[in-house]
């Protein structure tokens, strides 16, 4: 039931956000939006099924420390 509600919410939000982008012929924005939208949909469905998603904080911290040169 939770997954069904997630999908319905994403369909409504997608319709409200994607249709104007298509009408305005904004292809770059549409590709970016659909990419991020699809990733968030998959993550939301996985969370709806109870799958534990690891936090990306550790990986982001490692990248930032590597960029600034600290250990």
N, CA, C and O atoms as a DFTB+ gen file, in Angstrom:
284 C
 N C O
     1  1       0.820      -1.197       0.000
     2  2       0.000       0.000       0.000
     3  2       0.864       1.262       0.000
     4  3       0.550       2.240      -0.678
     5  1       1.951       1.227       0.765
     6  2       2.838       2.387       0.845
     7  2       3.487       2.643      -0.512
     8  3       3.592       3.788      -0.953
     9  1       3.922       1.571      -1.168
    10  2       4.566       1.718      -2.472
    11  2       3.584       2.287      -3.490
    12  3       3.960       3.112      -4.323
    13  1       2.337       1.854      -3.429
    14  2       1.312       2.379      -4.336
    15  2       1.124       3.880      -4.125
    16  3       1.001       4.633      -5.091
    17  1       1.101       4.313      -2.868
    18  2       0.940       5.739      -2.577
    19  2       2.151       6.534      -3.054
    20  3       2.006       7.659      -3.534
    21  1       3.342       5.958      -2.925
    22  2       4.552       6.618      -3.410
    23  2       4.467       6.810      -4.920
    24  3       4.757       7.891      -5.434
    25  1       4.069       5.761      -5.623
    26  2       3.980       5.830      -7.080
    27  2       2.933       6.852      -7.512
    28  3       3.170       7.617      -8.447
    29  1       1.794       6.874      -6.854
    30  2       0.745       7.842      -7.191
    31  2       1.247       9.268      -6.963
    32  3       1.010      10.152      -7.786
    33  1       1.936       9.487      -5.852
    34  2       2.466      10.823      -5.561
    35  2       3.477      11.242      -6.618
    36  3       3.470      12.389      -7.065
    37  1       4.343      10.322      -7.019
    38  2       5.344      10.650      -8.036
    39  2       4.706      10.898      -9.397
    40  3       5.175      11.754     -10.148
    41  1       3.660      10.173      -9.723
    42  2       2.972      10.406     -11.002
    43  2       2.361      11.806     -11.015
    44  3       2.469      12.526     -12.008
    45  1       1.722      12.188      -9.917
    46  2       1.104      13.519      -9.842
    47  2       2.171      14.606      -9.921
    48  3       2.039      15.555     -10.694
    49  1       3.224      14.469      -9.124
    50  2       4.291      15.470      -9.132
    51  2       4.977      15.506     -10.495
    52  3       5.269      16.580     -11.019
    53  1       5.232      14.338     -11.062
    54  2       5.860      14.274     -12.372
    55  2       5.031      14.962     -13.434
    56  3       5.563      15.702     -14.261
    57  1       3.739      14.722     -13.415
    58  2       2.851      15.357     -14.384
    59  2       2.892      16.873     -14.242
    60  3       2.950      17.596     -15.237
    61  1       2.862      17.352     -12.997
    62  2       2.853      18.798     -12.757
    63  2       4.175      19.462     -13.122
    64  3       4.193      20.637     -13.489
    65  1       5.270      18.734     -13.027
    66  2       6.579      19.326     -13.281
    67  2       7.102      19.065     -14.696
    68  3       7.749      19.931     -15.285
    69  1       6.827      17.891     -15.239
    70  2       7.402      17.519     -16.532
    71  2       6.644      18.126     -17.705
    72  3       7.266      18.545     -18.681
    73  1       5.334      18.184     -17.634
    74  2       4.538      18.720     -18.748
    75  2       4.939      20.159     -19.098
    76  3       5.104      20.458     -20.280
    77  1       5.102      21.058     -18.127
    78  2       5.530      22.418     -18.497
    79  2       6.924      22.449     -19.147
    80  3       7.171      23.253     -20.046
    81  1       7.827      21.580     -18.693
    82  2       9.155      21.542     -19.305
    83  2       9.082      21.088     -20.758
    84  3       9.809      21.597     -21.611
    85  1       8.204      20.131     -21.034
    86  2       8.038      19.658     -22.405
    87  2       7.420      20.755     -23.267
    88  3       7.842      20.967     -24.404
    89  1       6.423      21.449     -22.727
    90  2       5.760      22.512     -23.488
    91  2       6.695      23.673     -23.799
    92  3       6.569      24.306     -24.847
    93  1       7.643      23.960     -22.886
    94  2       8.578      25.062     -23.096
    95  2       9.823      24.608     -23.864
    96  3      10.737      25.405     -24.075
    97  1       9.870      23.355     -24.278
    98  2      10.982      22.796     -25.058
    99  2      12.324      22.944     -24.345
   100  3      13.333      23.262     -24.975
   101  1      12.335      22.715     -23.040
   102  2      13.568      22.793     -22.257
   103  2      14.124      21.376     -22.107
   104  3      13.860      20.691     -21.119
   105  1      14.898      20.956     -23.104
   106  2      15.372      19.575     -23.147
   107  2      16.427      19.280     -22.098
   108  3      16.394      18.216     -21.480
   109  1      17.366      20.197     -21.881
   110  2      18.421      19.963     -20.894
   111  2      17.832      19.849     -19.492
   112  3      18.183      18.946     -18.734
   113  1      16.947      20.760     -19.160
   114  2      16.309      20.731     -17.852
   115  2      15.458      19.480     -17.681
   116  3      15.396      18.903     -16.595
   117  1      14.802      19.064     -18.763
   118  2      13.963      17.870     -18.717
   119  2      14.790      16.623     -18.459
   120  3      14.395      15.773     -17.662
   121  1      15.929      16.505     -19.121
   122  2      16.802      15.343     -18.917
   123  2      17.325      15.319     -17.488
   124  3      17.316      14.271     -16.843
   125  1      17.777      16.456     -16.993
   126  2      18.278      16.528     -15.623
   127  2      17.176      16.213     -14.618
   128  3      17.382      15.437     -13.684
   129  1      16.014      16.812     -14.811
   130  2      14.902      16.589     -13.892
   131  2      14.480      15.121     -13.888
   132  3      14.260      14.541     -12.825
   133  1      14.367      14.526     -15.063
   134  2      13.946      13.125     -15.143
   135  2      14.978      12.196     -14.518
   136  3      14.615      11.190     -13.908
   137  1      16.245      12.517     -14.662
   138  2      17.296      11.700     -14.058
   139  2      17.196      11.722     -12.536
   140  3      17.163      10.675     -11.889
   141  1      17.150      12.913     -11.982
   142  2      17.055      13.046     -10.526
   143  2      15.728      12.493     -10.022
   144  3      15.682      11.862      -8.966
   145  1      14.664      12.720     -10.758
   146  2      13.338      12.239     -10.394
   147  2      13.312      10.709     -10.358
   148  3      12.730      10.117      -9.449
   149  1      13.940      10.076     -11.341
   150  2      13.973       8.616     -11.402
   151  2      14.770       8.024     -10.249
   152  3      14.356       7.035      -9.645
   153  1      15.914       8.631      -9.944
   154  2      16.731       8.155      -8.825
   155  2      15.963       8.282      -7.519
   156  3      15.976       7.365      -6.698
   157  1      15.296       9.408      -7.321
   158  2      14.539       9.591      -6.080
   159  2      13.347       8.644      -6.005
   160  3      12.983       8.197      -4.918
   161  1      12.734       8.334      -7.148
   162  2      11.632       7.372      -7.162
   163  2      12.109       5.990      -6.739
   164  3      11.461       5.327      -5.929
   165  1      13.234       5.556      -7.282
   166  2      13.771       4.244      -6.926
   167  2      14.113       4.187      -5.445
   168  3      13.789       3.207      -4.773
   169  1      14.763       5.223      -4.928
   170  2      15.117       5.253      -3.508
   171  2      13.860       5.252      -2.643
   172  3      13.817       4.564      -1.623
   173  1      12.850       6.000      -3.027
   174  2      11.600       6.045      -2.260
   175  2      10.902       4.684      -2.245
   176  3      10.386       4.260      -1.211
   177  1      10.886       4.007      -3.387
   178  2      10.254       2.682      -3.441
   179  2      11.030       1.688      -2.584
   180  3      10.432       0.883      -1.870
   181  1      12.361       1.742      -2.651
   182  2      13.159       0.856      -1.809
   183  2      12.895       1.106      -0.329
   184  3      12.757       0.162       0.449
   185  1      12.825       2.368       0.058
   186  2      12.503       2.693       1.450
   187  2      11.093       2.227       1.811
   188  3      10.848       1.809       2.943
   189  1      10.173       2.298       0.857
   190  2       8.814       1.814       1.093
   191  2       8.769       0.315       1.344
   192  3       7.919      -0.170       2.091
   193  1       9.689      -0.420       0.716
   194  2       9.790      -1.864       0.936
   195  2      10.576      -2.202       2.196
   196  3      10.635      -3.366       2.594
   197  1      11.178      -1.199       2.827
   198  2      11.919      -1.424       4.063
   199  2      13.397      -1.720       3.862
   200  3      14.062      -2.180       4.790
   201  1      13.917      -1.467       2.683
   202  2      15.337      -1.685       2.411
   203  2      16.138      -0.561       3.046
   204  3      15.806       0.614       2.890
   205  1      17.208      -0.933       3.771
   206  2      18.046       0.092       4.384
   207  2      19.029       0.620       3.350
   208  3      19.783      -0.145       2.747
   209  1      19.016       1.923       3.151
   210  2      19.901       2.583       2.210
   211  2      21.054       3.178       3.013
   212  3      20.815       3.932       3.956
   213  1      22.317       2.852       2.654
   214  2      23.437       3.421       3.409
   215  2      23.549       4.934       3.194
   216  3      23.240       5.450       2.120
   217  1      23.990       5.611       4.220
   218  2      24.150       7.059       4.144
   219  2      25.365       7.406       3.283
   220  3      26.422       6.791       3.431
   221  1      25.226       8.376       2.394
   222  2      26.375       8.766       1.565
   223  2      27.327       9.722       2.282
   224  3      28.300      10.178       1.682
   225  1      27.068      10.031       3.543
   226  2      27.870      11.025       4.260
   227  2      29.335      10.617       4.357
   228  3      30.218      11.462       4.212
   229  1      29.609       9.329       4.602
   230  2      30.991       8.868       4.723
   231  2      31.757       9.079       3.414
   232  3      32.910       9.512       3.421
   233  1      31.109       8.770       2.305
   234  2      31.756       8.898       1.009
   235  2      31.971      10.365       0.630
   236  3      32.999      10.718       0.052
   237  1      31.024      11.192       0.948
   238  2      31.164      12.626       0.675
   239  2      32.301      13.205       1.506
   240  3      33.088      14.015       1.015
   241  1      32.384      12.787       2.765
   242  2      33.463      13.265       3.635
   243  2      34.829      12.848       3.082
   244  3      35.766      13.647       3.084
   245  1      34.946      11.606       2.612
   246  2      36.208      11.142       2.041
   247  2      36.605      11.960       0.817
   248  3      37.776      12.305       0.657
   249  1      35.650      12.269      -0.041
   250  2      35.932      13.059      -1.240
   251  2      36.362      14.459      -0.865
   252  3      37.324      14.983      -1.427
   253  1      35.667      15.074       0.073
   254  2      36.002      16.440       0.486
   255  2      37.388      16.476       1.110
   256  3      38.180      17.369       0.808
   257  1      37.689      15.520       1.972
   258  2      39.007      15.484       2.588
   259  2      40.105      15.231       1.567
   260  3      41.209      15.759       1.699
   261  1      39.816      14.437       0.562
   262  2      40.783      14.182      -0.488
   263  2      41.033      15.458      -1.307
   264  3      42.166      15.726      -1.709
   265  1      39.995      16.226      -1.547
   266  2      40.119      17.447      -2.341
   267  2      40.907      18.515      -1.587
   268  3      41.756      19.187      -2.173
   269  1      40.632      18.675      -0.294
   270  2      41.330      19.714       0.474
   271  2      42.686      19.240       0.997
   272  3      43.457      20.041       1.525
   273  1      42.982      17.949       0.856
   274  2      44.304      17.424       1.183
   275  2      44.534      17.122       2.639
   276  3      45.687      17.128       3.069
   277  1      43.518      16.859       3.422
   278  2      43.676      16.483       4.819
   279  2      43.417      14.993       4.974
   280  3      42.750      14.365       4.151
   281  1      43.969      14.440       6.066
   282  2      43.786      12.999       6.310
   283  2      42.709      12.751       7.316
   284  3      42.421      11.600       7.642
